[in-house]
């Protein structure tokens, strides 16, 4: 089952590669992560496009379906590494998400303590996610990490929610102590009872869902820039 799911994600990633914008070596705002970030891109309604439209700023979206934060060598080779999405050069902001595919593909969303620990330690100070955030900081960027929303009807990531909630609790700890990192919980934006906010697969955001998330990210960037 995991092999079949991996093959499906790979085929989706390759089929949608053409609709993911090519990264530059330097720019304003970079978006990296998994399918949540790139969903609705065919119509120009993905989260990154909403941020660009709201702020009137350049946004490069490198996110991809099936991408993982901590990946195997095979996943890296086929372009599913979220850290590898981060374009070189200087950036003002990096908007990132990830971890669902890590849990779904490595441990089937159950008994994932080791995978969670590898992604981020209980104090939020070490692991693949803090390393990625530190890399963005080293390139001059402030970081917004987007947490996941609740998707009660999903068939792709059943059982993942407890692990993802714990990961995001740790990311929130990291952000609390780091004035260059912001955590945005998508559950505060998307009402799980509103079925119109999720696409037909009941996992990814609808156009309306992407719009709400993108507008909140744009608001956070605008307010933070005004304070700096």
C-alpha positions in Angstrom: 0.0 0.0 0.0 2.8 2.5 0.9 4.6 1.6 -2.4 1.4 2.2 -4.4 0.9 5.5 -2.6 4.5 6.6 -3.3 4.1 5.7 -7.0 0.9 7.7 -7.1 2.5 10.8 -5.5 5.5 10.5 -7.8 3.3 10.5 -10.9 1.3 13.4 -9.6 4.5 15.3 -8.8 5.9 14.7 -12.3 2.6 15.6 -14.0 2.3 18.9 -12.2 6.0 20.0 -12.4 5.2 22.1 -15.4 2.8 24.3 -13.4 5.2 24.9 -10.5 7.1 28.2 -11.1 10.9 28.0 -11.7 12.8 29.4 -8.9 15.3 32.3 -9.2 18.6 32.8 -7.4 17.3 35.8 -5.5 14.0 37.5 -5.0 11.3 38.7 -2.7 9.1 35.9 -1.4 9.7 32.1 -1.9 7.0 29.5 -1.3 8.2 25.9 -0.6 6.4 22.8 0.6 3.9 20.2 -0.5 0.7 20.0 -2.5 -1.2 22.3 -0.1 0.9 25.1 -1.3 0.7 24.4 -5.0 -2.9 23.2 -5.2 -5.1 25.2 -7.6 -2.0 26.4 -9.5 -3.4 25.5 -12.9 -5.9 28.3 -12.5 -3.5 30.7 -10.9 -5.3 30.3 -7.6 -2.7 28.6 -5.5 -1.6 30.1 -2.2 1.5 31.7 -3.6 -0.5 33.4 -6.4 -2.9 34.8 -3.8 -0.1 36.2 -1.8 1.4 37.8 -4.9 -1.9 39.4 -5.9 -2.6 40.7 -2.4 0.8 42.3 -1.9 1.6 43.2 -5.4 5.0 41.5 -4.9 7.0 38.8 -6.6 6.4 35.3 -5.3 8.2 32.3 -6.6 6.4 29.0 -5.8 8.6 25.9 -5.7 6.2 23.6 -3.8 5.4 20.2 -5.3 3.0 17.3 -4.7 4.4 14.6 -2.6 7.3 16.7 -1.2 8.8 15.8 2.1 10.9 17.7 4.7 13.2 14.7 5.6 13.5 12.6 2.5 15.2 9.4 1.3 17.9 9.6 -1.3 15.4 8.3 -3.9 12.9 11.1 -3.0 15.7 13.7 -3.4 16.6 12.4 -6.8 13.1 12.7 -8.1 12.7 16.2 -6.8 10.5 15.6 -3.7 12.8 17.4 -1.2 11.4 20.5 0.4 14.8 21.8 1.6 16.0 21.4 -2.0 13.2 23.7 -3.2 14.6 26.7 -1.3 16.2 28.8 -4.1 19.8 30.0 -3.5 20.5 33.7 -2.9 18.8 36.2 -0.7 15.0 36.3 0.0 12.9 38.6 2.2 10.4 35.9 3.1 10.1 32.2 2.9 6.6 30.6 3.3 6.9 26.9 4.0 4.9 23.9 5.1 5.4 20.1 5.2 5.5 16.9 7.3 2.3 15.2 6.2 4.0 13.2 3.4 6.9 12.4 5.8 4.5 10.7 8.2 2.2 9.2 5.5 5.0 7.6 3.5 7.5 6.6 6.2 5.3 5.3 9.0 1.8 5.2 7.6 0.8 8.0 10.1 0.9 5.5 13.0 3.8 4.8 15.5 5.7 7.8 14.1 7.6 8.9 17.2 11.0 8.4 15.5 9.9 10.2 12.4 8.5 13.1 14.4 11.7 13.3 16.5 13.8 13.5 13.3 11.6 16.3 12.0 11.7 18.4 15.1 12.7 17.8 18.7 10.3 18.4 21.6 11.8 21.8 22.4 11.7 22.8 18.8 15.4 23.4 18.5 16.7 20.6 16.4 15.6 18.4 13.5 15.0 18.7 9.8 12.4 21.5 10.2 14.5 23.8 12.4 17.4 23.1 10.0 15.3 24.2 7.0 14.2 27.3 8.9 17.8 28.2 9.8 18.8 27.8 6.2 16.2 30.3 5.2 17.3 32.7 7.9 20.9 32.4 6.7 19.7 33.6 3.3 18.2 36.7 4.9 14.6 35.6 5.0 12.0 35.7 7.7 9.9 32.5 7.7 6.2 31.8 7.9 5.5 28.1 8.6 2.0 27.1 7.6 0.4 24.4 9.7 -2.2 22.0 8.4 -6.0 22.4 8.7 -8.3 19.6 9.8 -9.6 17.4 7.0 -12.1 15.1 8.7 -13.1 13.3 5.4 -9.6 12.7 4.0 -8.8 9.2 2.8 -5.1 10.0 2.0 -3.8 10.8 5.5 -6.1 9.1 7.9 -4.5 8.8 11.3 -1.9 11.6 10.6 -3.6 14.3 12.6 -2.2 13.6 16.1 1.3 13.4 14.8 0.9 16.6 12.8 -0.6 18.4 15.8 2.4 17.5 17.9 4.8 18.6 15.2 3.1 21.9 14.9 3.1 22.3 18.7 6.9 22.1 18.5 7.1 24.5 15.6 5.0 27.0 17.6 7.6 26.7 20.4 10.4 27.5 18.0 8.5 30.5 16.6 7.8 31.8 20.1 11.5 32.1 20.8 12.5 33.3 17.3 11.5 36.8 16.1 12.2 35.8 12.5 9.9 32.8 12.5 6.1 32.9 12.5 3.7 30.0 12.8 0.3 30.1 11.1 -2.1 27.4 12.0 -4.4 26.8 9.1 -7.0 25.5 11.5 -7.5 29.0 12.6 -8.4 30.0 9.0 -10.4 27.0 7.5 -13.5 25.9 9.3 -13.5 22.1 9.0 -17.3 22.1 9.1 -17.4 24.2 5.8 -17.0 21.6 3.0 -16.7 24.4 0.5 -13.2 25.1 1.8 -11.8 21.8 0.7 -11.5 20.4 -2.9 -13.4 17.4 -4.1 -10.7 15.0 -2.8 -11.5 16.3 0.8 -7.8 16.7 1.4 -6.6 19.8 -0.4 -7.9 23.3 -0.2 -10.5 24.5 -2.7 -10.0 27.7 -4.6 -11.8 29.5 -1.7 -9.6 27.7 0.8 -6.4 28.7 -0.9 -7.7 32.2 -1.1 -8.3 32.5 2.6 -4.9 31.0 3.5 -3.1 33.2 1.0 -4.8 36.4 2.2 -3.9 35.6 5.8 -0.2 35.0 4.9 -0.2 38.3 2.9 -1.7 40.1 5.9 1.0 38.7 8.2 3.8 39.7 5.9 2.4 43.2 5.4 2.0 43.7 9.2 5.5 42.4 10.0 7.1 44.5 7.3 5.4 47.6 8.6 6.8 46.9 12.1 10.4 46.4 10.9 
